[in-house]
């Protein structure tokens, strides 16, 4: 059974820098666009970057495992191998990680690899992988 794709619209400050980030760095395909928005194929999901005129002034965070995680963020759950490949690619491109690549819940139910980066408009993106993909929604003991 094919899973439905999600659609996410998000604010950006610069469409040219946004296109470069999502296409050249993350390997997304650009889709339709207009003067104030552009769509991207984000691994089969539709992202719509919408140009705004002013940066948000209060980015909210929550402390998770001692790290300030941006409350508003999105991303992908990749296979273990693809997560490591993307991490290596981003490191080779000298990308600054908002939260460095790390392993959460090592040896426990829900063990996962995770890192956060920011796009050019400071939108948070999390990329994660589960050691056992069937445990995405499992609760630990």
N, C-alpha and C positions, 0 to 999 in steps of 0.2 A: 504494500500500500504506500502510495506516495504521500509524504507529509506536505502540508500547505507551507508556502513561503510567507514570511512576514514582510511587512512594509513599515519602514521607520523614516519619518521626516525629522530633520534636526537642523539647528541653526549653524551657519558659518559666516565668517567675516570676509572671506576672500575666495571666490570661486576658482580662480586659477591655481592658487596654492592647494585648495581642496582637491581639485582634479589631479594635480601632480601627486599628492599624498596617496589618494585612494587607488589611482591607476598605476603610477610608477613604483611606489613603495610596497603597497599591499597587493598589487596584481589584479585589481577589480577592472571590469569593463565598464566604460562610460556608456550611458544610454541616452535617452532624450534629455534635452536641456532647453533653457530659455535664458533671458537676460538675468533672472534672479534665482534660478534653481538648476540643478543637474541631478540626474538619476545615476546610480551605480548598481551593477550586479555584484552583490556581496555574497559570493558563494551560493548563488541561487535565490538570494533574498534581495528585495528592492530597498535601497537607501535613497532618500531624496534630500539632498543638501540644499537648504533654502538660505539665501543671502539675507542677513540682518544688518542694520545700520549701526548698532551699538553692542558692545560686549556686555554680557551679563556681569554684574558686579559682585554677586554673592554665590560663589560655587560652594555647594554644601558637600560635606564629607561625613562619613561615619568611620569610626575606628574599628577595623576588623583585623584580628591577629596583630595588633599593634601598628597597623598601617592605615594612613588616611585614604580611604577608598572614596572616590567621587560617587556621590549618591546617584547622580544621573550618568549612566554609562551604558554601553551596549557592546556586543562582541560576538564571538563564536566559540563553540565547543568543538575543538578539532580532535582528530585522532592523536594518540601519544606521539607518533612519528611526525605527523604534520606540524604539531605544536613545536617540537624540537627544531624542525626545519625552518619554521617561521622565526623562532627565537634566534637561531643562528644567522639567518638572513638579516634580521633587524640589527643584530650586533655587528655584522660585517658592514652595515651601512651607518654605523655609529649613531643609531637612534638613541635618544635619551628615554629611558624607561621611567615612567611615573612611579611604578612599583616594579622593582627588579624581578626577573624570573625566579620563581621559588616553588617548592612543593609544600602543599598543605595536607594535613591529616596523614602524614607518612605512615604507612603500615596499617592504617585504619580503613574502615568502610568510608568510601567517598574520597580516597586519596586522589589528589589532583595537582596538576601543574598550572601555574597562573602567572600572568604578568599584565601590567597596564601600560598603555602609551596614550599620548594626547595627539589629536590631529592638529592642524595649524590653527584651528579656532578654539582649542582647549577642550574639545569634546573628549571624554574619557572612553577608551576602548579596552575591553578586557578580552584576552585570549586565554582559554583554558583547555585542558585535556584531562580526562579521567583515566586512571590506570585501568579500571574496569568500567567501560562505558555504560554497562547496565546499572551502575550505581549512581547515575546522575541525580536521581531523586531519593536515594536511600538515606536513611538517618543512621548516625553512628549509635553504638550501644547504648 
